[in-house]
């Protein structure tokens, strides 16, 4: 098995920049690709601030910070995306992911592994539309990617053992816990988590309890973060899209009907922390 030395992350949003920081701090030369210059600059600034915070907290040394930054290349050019493993963290639309992978397949060698960080889209659908589908796989990180240990490694019927082995080993080298599963709606975590969000939203819809009360009660039972705080962290647009995707793929069961409250938030642009307002306000 060829060792991975260069990783390219496509998409410099919260998740993409988190994966890039994780990869670079794990010793990999990491390319962070993003077409939007503003988003790319924000990601670079965020990574630098995160690393400086870790230095101040004495969790890493100043040298470790500099080594991580030296491992990072920020680019808006797809021609720079030459790597052993390419991980996409772009918009949750299969056609966009397929187009990106096929564009980058043209300039990379035939054994480059293409991993999707999608939360719930079918990896099989993506793989079968990409050249050499045996090297396409799911590598689903959780937010914040710099902290959360779990990574879902998602196989399709096309994925070969070589590809699976590379991604499992890569996750280990990033100090992550890799859990292998087969492609299915929502994979493991998002399938299990839907009731956590949807039932909490129903409680709010029916005026049974307020948002902060629901969050506090669930946190007091052992959850690290209440559902509304967590949806604001993930992004209501992403969380709602996952709920819709799982709902549709499972045949629209009533118990998983997406919430109109969350739909209204998305349509109003109240996406959570990244927009400054969601279920809570984050403006200073």
KETORLUM-992180 format. One line per field, with one value per residue (C-alpha): chain; x negated, y negated, z. Coordinates in steps of 0.2 Angstrom, whole numbers, plus 2048, in hexadecimal, padded with zeros to 3 digits. Layout:
chain <- [A,...]
X <- [X,...]
Y <- [Y,...]
Z <- [Z,...]
% end
This chain:
chain <- [A,A,A,A,A,A,A,A,A,A,A,A,A,A,A,A,A,A,A,A,A,A,A,A,A,A,A,A,A,A,A,A,A,A,A,A,A,A,A,A,A,A,A,A,A,A,A,A,A,A,A,A,A,A,A,A,A,A,A,A,A,A,A,A,A,A,A,A,A,A,A,A,A,A,A,A,A,A,A,A,A,A,A,A,A,A,A,A,A,A,A,A,A,A,A,A,A,A,A,A,A,A,A,A,A,A,A,A,A,A,A,A,A,A,A,A,A,A,A,A,A,A,A,A,A,A,A,A,A,A,A,A,A,A,A,A,A,A,A,A,A,A,A,A,A,A,A,A,A,A,A,A,A,A,A,A,A,A,A,A,A,A,A,A,A,A,A,A,A,A,A,A,A,A,A,A,A,A,A,A,A,A,A,A,A,A,A,A,A,A,A,A,A,A,A,A,A,A,A,A,A,A,A,A,A,A,A,A,A,A,A,A,A,A,A,A,A,A,A,A,A,A,A,A,A,A,A,A,A,A,A,A,A,A,A,A,A,A,A,A,A,A,A,A,A,A,A,A,A,A,A,A,A,A,A,A,A,A,A,A,A,A,A,A,A,A,A,A,A,A,A,A,A,A,A,A,A,A,A,A,A,A,A,A]
X <- [800,7F9,7F7,801,7F6,801,813,81E,82E,83B,846,840,84F,850,84E,841,836,837,832,824,81E,81F,815,808,805,804,7F5,7FD,7F9,80B,812,822,82C,83A,840,847,838,842,846,834,82D,839,833,821,824,82F,821,814,81F,823,811,80C,819,812,801,808,810,7FF,807,7FB,7EA,7E6,7DC,7EA,7F5,7E8,7E6,7F9,7FA,7EB,7F4,803,805,815,81A,829,822,828,817,80F,819,80D,80D,80D,81E,82B,839,847,851,85B,86E,879,87E,879,877,86B,861,861,85B,84D,846,847,83E,830,82F,829,819,816,80F,81B,818,81C,829,839,842,852,856,869,874,881,881,87E,86C,871,87A,86A,85E,867,866,853,845,83E,84C,842,838,847,84C,854,84A,856,84F,859,859,84D,842,833,83A,847,83E,84B,849,856,84D,85B,859,863,864,857,84A,83B,831,822,82D,835,824,81C,82B,82B,818,81A,827,81C,80D,818,81C,82E,838,83E,84E,851,863,86C,875,886,891,889,87C,87B,87A,886,893,893,892,8A2,8AE,8A3,8A5,8B7,8BF,8B7,8BE,8CF,8CF,8CC,8D9,8E6,8E0,8DD,8CD,8C1,8B1,8A5,8AF,8AE,89C,899,8A2,899,888,88D,890,87E,87F,870,87B,88D,896,899,887,880,88B,885,873,875,87F,892,890,885,88F,8A0,899,893,8A4,8AD,8A0,8A3,8B6,8B6,8AA,8B4,8C5,8CB,8D0,8DB,8D0,8C1,8CB,8BF,8C5,8CD,8C5,8B4,8B9,8BE,8AD,8A5,8B0,8AD,89A,899,88D,885,874,86D,87B,87B,88D,896,8A0,895,88C,879,877,86B]
Y <- [800,7EF,7E3,7D3,7C4,7B6,7B3,7A6,7A0,798,78B,77F,77D,782,795,793,788,793,7A2,798,793,7A5,7AC,79F,7A1,7B3,7B0,7B1,7A4,79D,794,78A,786,779,76F,761,756,74F,760,765,756,759,76B,766,75A,766,773,767,761,773,778,768,76C,77E,776,76A,779,783,791,78F,786,777,783,78E,780,77A,78C,78D,77D,782,792,787,780,775,774,76F,779,78B,78E,78E,79C,7AA,7B6,7C9,7C6,7B9,7B5,7AB,7A1,796,793,7A1,7A4,7B5,7AD,7A0,7AD,7B8,7AA,7A5,7B7,7B9,7A9,7AD,7BF,7B8,7B0,7BE,7CF,7DE,7E4,7D3,7D7,7CC,7CB,7C2,7BA,7BA,7BB,7C6,7C6,7D7,7DA,7E8,7DB,7D0,7DE,7E6,7D5,7D3,7DA,7E9,7EB,7F8,7E9,7DF,7E1,7D7,7CF,7C6,7BB,7B3,7A1,79A,7A5,7A0,7A7,7B5,7C6,7D0,7D2,7DC,7E6,7EA,7F8,7FA,80A,802,7FE,809,80F,804,7F5,7FA,7FE,7ED,7E3,7ED,7EB,7D8,7D6,7DF,7D4,7C5,7CC,7D0,7E0,7E7,7F0,7FA,7FB,7FF,7F1,7EE,7DF,7D5,7E2,7E6,7D6,7CB,7D9,7DB,7C8,7C3,7C6,7BC,7AD,7B0,7B5,7A5,79A,7A2,79E,78C,78C,792,785,793,78B,77D,77F,77C,787,795,793,792,7A1,7AC,7A5,7A9,7BB,7BD,7B6,7AA,79E,79B,79E,78B,786,795,790,77E,785,791,784,785,786,796,79E,79B,7A1,7B1,7B3,7B1,7BD,7CB,7C8,7CA,7D9,7E3,7E1,7D2,7D9,7CE,7CF,7C7,7B9,7AA,79B,78C,781,786,783,771,76E,774,769,75A,75D,760,76E,76E,768,766,759,751,757,768,76E,762,752,752,73F,736]
Z <- [800,7FB,809,809,809,801,805,7FC,804,7F9,801,80F,819,82B,828,81A,824,833,829,821,832,838,82A,82A,83D,83A,82F,81E,810,80E,800,804,7F5,7F4,7E5,7F0,7F6,804,80B,808,811,820,821,822,82F,839,838,83E,84D,852,852,85C,868,86A,86D,87A,883,882,879,86B,869,85E,853,851,84C,83F,838,836,82C,822,81D,816,805,801,7EF,7E4,7D5,7D2,7C9,7DA,7E0,7DD,7EB,7F1,7F9,7F5,802,7FC,809,7FD,7FB,7FE,7EC,7E3,7D2,7D9,7E2,7D2,7C7,7D3,7D4,7C2,7BF,7CB,7C4,7B4,7BC,7C9,7C7,7C6,7D8,7E0,7ED,7ED,7FE,801,811,80E,81D,814,801,7F8,7F6,7EA,7DF,7DF,7DC,7CD,7C4,7C7,7BD,7C6,7D2,7DC,7E4,7EA,7FC,80A,818,823,831,83F,844,84A,840,84A,85A,856,855,84B,838,82F,820,814,807,7F7,7EC,7E1,7EF,7EF,7FE,7F9,7FA,80B,812,80D,815,825,827,823,831,83D,839,83C,84D,849,84D,83C,83B,82C,825,814,80A,811,815,822,825,837,842,838,836,849,84D,843,851,85D,852,84B,85B,864,856,858,86A,865,858,864,871,87E,883,87E,874,882,88E,882,87F,892,896,889,88E,8A0,89B,894,882,880,876,875,864,860,865,85A,84B,84C,84D,83E,834,832,81F,820,82E,825,815,81E,826,814,80C,819,819,806,805,812,809,813,824,82E,83D,834,82B,82B,836,82F,83C,835,824,828,830,821,815,820,820,832,831,842,848,836,832,843,847,848,856,861,85D,85B,857,863]
% end
